[in-house]
Amino acid sequence: MLKRSVDVVLAGFLFAVTLPVLAIAAIVIKLDSEGPVIFHQARMGRGFRRFQLLKLRTMRFCGEGSAYTLGADSRITRVGRWLRWLKFDELPQLWNVLRGDMSIVGPRPVIPELTMEFRWEYERLLQVRPGLTDPATIKYCREAELLALIPEPLRYFKTVVTPDKLHISLDYLAKATVWSDFGVMVATALALYPANWRPRLRRPFRAGMGKSVKSVKGNSVGYIEIASDRVA
């Protein structure tokens, strides 16, 4: 009950504060490319109840392509690249929090197909509302840059990134408190503070899939490091 109250108060405050940002973003999205301002996508929520996750549209509205956005996706617009880098595209999810679909802190909601592939883990994670952020989200704050270095990003995402995220989220869920949630919020704010304000992707990673990736600076907190592509 306390967690939900904190969610409503904080999401309401942030939504009101960021309304000018959302208004400006809506204008530049419409000027940059055709299509709606808001993007809807089905995600799996608490108790495996589907809901429509809201985002600012960052891709060309063509109705085609993979449900996954991995690395330097050619569908991303010029404005969309900046919105993703600054994480402004996630702001409409504050409305999802107010509606009760999501929480401020919790495991990130994913597409239904992914929850079926990792059913055992999500049966535990989806006992709570998915959230805007959690420790796994912080570690993979710059996930797109990481995947842009990998020759097989979808395989790497499913065999390395997703299992690692699930392990982190499950570990956090087992000991989460209101105070630890507050710590995650502060850590998220620090992680989103960009060391370099220009969004750019480096050359593709050429090494073998089983080698460590230590060259991607995930955020101002530290480095993303993956030791192996095996499922733990």
C-alpha positions as a printed Julia matrix, in Angstrom:
232×3 Matrix{Float64}:
  0.0     0.0     0.0
  2.83    2.39    0.88
  4.66    1.55   -2.36
  1.56    2.31   -4.43
  1.04    5.61   -2.63
  4.65    6.62   -3.33
  4.18    5.61   -6.98
  1.08    7.78   -7.42
  2.51   10.85   -5.69
  5.89   10.7    -7.42
  4.52    9.81  -10.87
  1.93   12.59  -10.61
  4.6    15.13   -9.66
  7.01   14.03  -12.41
  4.24   13.95  -15.01
  3.25   17.53  -14.19
  6.87   18.74  -14.19
  7.7    17.07  -17.52
  4.56   18.19  -19.4
  6.49   21.05  -21.14
  9.14   18.51  -22.25
  6.42   16.21  -23.59
  4.8    19.1   -25.46
  8.07   20.13  -27.12
  8.89   16.5   -27.92
  5.46   16.06  -29.54
  6.09   19.02  -31.83
  9.54   17.91  -32.98
  8.36   14.32  -33.53
  5.58   15.54  -35.84
  7.98   17.86  -37.69
 10.59   15.13  -38.12
  8.47   12.25  -39.45
  4.93   11.15  -40.21
  2.94    9.17  -37.7
  1.46    9.46  -34.19
  3.36   11.05  -31.32
  2.64    8.22  -28.88
  3.7     4.63  -29.54
  1.69    1.79  -27.98
  3.01   -1.74  -27.52
  1.62   -4.73  -25.64
  3.72   -5.64  -22.61
  3.2    -8.22  -19.9
  2.2    -6.88  -16.52
  1.58   -8.18  -13.03
  0.05  -11.64  -12.96
  0.67  -11.99  -16.72
 -1.97   -9.36  -17.48
 -1.21   -7.55  -20.71
 -1.3    -3.78  -20.92
 -0.42   -1.12  -23.47
  2.93    0.48  -22.65
  3.25    4.11  -23.78
  6.32    5.73  -25.3
  7.1     8.73  -27.44
  7.45    7.45  -30.98
 11.12    7.26  -31.98
 10.84    5.14  -35.12
  9.35    5.57  -38.58
  5.7     4.58  -38.62
  5.76    1.75  -41.15
  4.01   -1.06  -39.28
  6.76   -3.52  -40.15
  9.92   -4.93  -38.63
 11.04   -6.78  -35.55
  9.41   -6.23  -32.16
 12.95   -5.86  -30.78
 14.98   -2.69  -31.22
 18.59   -3.82  -31.04
 21.57   -1.55  -31.53
 21.63    0.87  -34.48
 18.16    0.12  -35.85
 17.64    1.86  -39.21
 14.0     2.58  -38.32
 14.99    5.08  -35.61
 14.47    8.7   -36.68
 16.88   11.58  -36.15
 14.76   13.02  -33.36
 14.14    9.52  -32.02
 17.86    8.95  -31.57
 18.06   11.94  -29.24
 14.89   11.03  -27.38
 16.25    7.54  -26.74
 19.64    8.84  -25.66
 18.07   11.25  -23.15
 15.43    8.63  -22.19
 12.68   11.18  -22.83
 10.81    8.57  -24.88
 10.04    6.76  -21.61
  8.24    9.72  -19.99
  4.69    8.7   -21.08
  5.1     5.6   -18.92
  4.44    7.85  -15.95
  0.82    7.6   -17.1
  1.13    3.81  -16.99
  2.25    4.2   -13.37
 -0.71    6.41  -12.53
 -3.06    3.9   -14.17
 -1.65    1.09  -12.04
 -0.06   -0.85  -14.91
  3.44   -0.15  -13.62
  5.41    0.98  -10.6
  8.29    3.44  -10.37
 10.71    0.68   -9.31
 10.29   -2.84  -10.61
 11.46   -5.2   -13.34
 11.14   -3.66  -16.77
  8.05   -4.83  -18.7
  8.82   -6.87  -21.81
  6.86   -8.11  -24.8
  4.68  -11.19  -24.1
  6.78  -13.45  -26.32
  9.86  -12.93  -24.16
  7.97  -13.82  -20.98
  7.01  -17.13  -22.61
 10.64  -17.9   -23.46
 11.68  -17.22  -19.85
  8.44  -18.35  -18.22
  9.93  -19.66  -14.96
 11.71  -16.39  -14.18
  8.78  -14.18  -15.11
  6.36  -16.21  -13.04
  8.36  -14.92  -10.07
  9.05  -11.41  -11.35
  5.48  -10.7   -12.41
  4.18  -11.25   -8.91
  4.79   -7.49   -8.69
  4.07   -4.64  -11.06
  6.77   -4.04  -13.67
  8.55   -0.74  -13.26
 10.26    2.2   -14.88
 13.61    1.21  -13.42
 15.45   -1.32  -11.26
 19.12   -2.33  -10.79
 19.1    -4.28  -14.08
 17.8    -1.22  -15.91
 20.6     0.87  -14.44
 23.29   -1.59  -15.48
 21.95   -1.71  -19.04
 21.15    1.99  -19.26
 23.05    2.13  -22.58
 22.0    -1.28  -23.84
 21.64   -0.07  -27.44
 25.31    0.93  -27.56
 26.34   -2.44  -26.18
 24.27   -4.38  -28.71
 25.55   -2.2   -31.56
 29.0    -3.71  -30.94
 27.76   -7.28  -31.3
 27.54   -9.07  -34.69
 24.48  -11.1   -33.58
 22.62   -8.7   -31.29
 19.37  -10.7   -30.97
 21.21  -13.88  -29.98
 23.37  -11.94  -27.53
 20.31  -10.21  -26.11
 18.58  -13.51  -25.4
 21.56  -15.57  -24.25
 23.53  -12.97  -22.28
 21.68   -9.72  -21.6
 18.24  -11.1   -20.73
 19.48  -13.86  -18.37
 21.71  -11.33  -16.63
 18.84   -8.86  -16.27
 16.58  -11.57  -14.87
 19.2   -12.64  -12.34
 19.7    -9.03  -11.16
 15.96   -8.29  -10.99
 15.13  -11.5    -9.12
 17.92  -10.87   -6.62
 16.68   -7.32   -6.01
 13.05   -8.38   -5.71
 13.91  -10.85   -2.95
 15.13   -8.05   -0.67
 13.43   -4.9    -1.95
 12.12   -2.3     0.51
 10.77    1.22    0.18
 14.2     2.54    1.15
 16.05    0.38   -1.35
 13.58    1.58   -4.0
 14.52    5.15   -3.12
 18.18    4.22   -3.58
 17.38    2.8    -7.02
 15.64    6.05   -7.98
 18.69    8.09   -6.98
 21.04    5.69   -8.8
 18.85    5.94  -11.91
 19.03    9.73  -11.89
 22.83    9.54  -11.65
 23.04    6.91  -14.39
 20.99    9.05  -16.76
 23.31   12.02  -16.36
 25.15   11.83  -19.69
 28.93   12.1   -19.77
 28.66   12.8   -23.51
 25.54   14.57  -24.79
 25.98   13.37  -28.36
 24.33   10.01  -29.14
 26.61    7.92  -31.32
 27.41    4.27  -31.86
 30.87    2.78  -32.13
 32.13    0.3   -34.71
 30.71   -3.23  -34.47
 32.36   -5.57  -32.0
 34.41   -8.16  -33.93
 35.57  -10.5   -31.19
 34.03  -13.88  -30.45
 30.71  -14.09  -28.63
 32.25  -15.75  -25.6
 34.74  -12.96  -24.9
 34.29  -10.14  -22.46
 32.86   -6.8   -23.54
 34.64   -4.13  -21.53
 34.83   -1.22  -23.94
 31.31    0.17  -23.65
 30.81    2.86  -21.1
 27.31    2.23  -19.86
 26.79    5.51  -17.98
 28.43    7.85  -15.53
 28.38    5.17  -12.82
 30.63    2.59  -14.46
 31.24    0.07  -17.22
 29.05   -2.71  -18.55
 30.95   -5.98  -18.42
 29.7    -9.3   -19.74
 31.9   -12.33  -19.12
 30.21  -15.04  -21.17
 27.37  -15.72  -23.55
 26.21  -18.82  -21.71
 22.89  -18.89  -19.92
 23.47  -19.05  -16.18
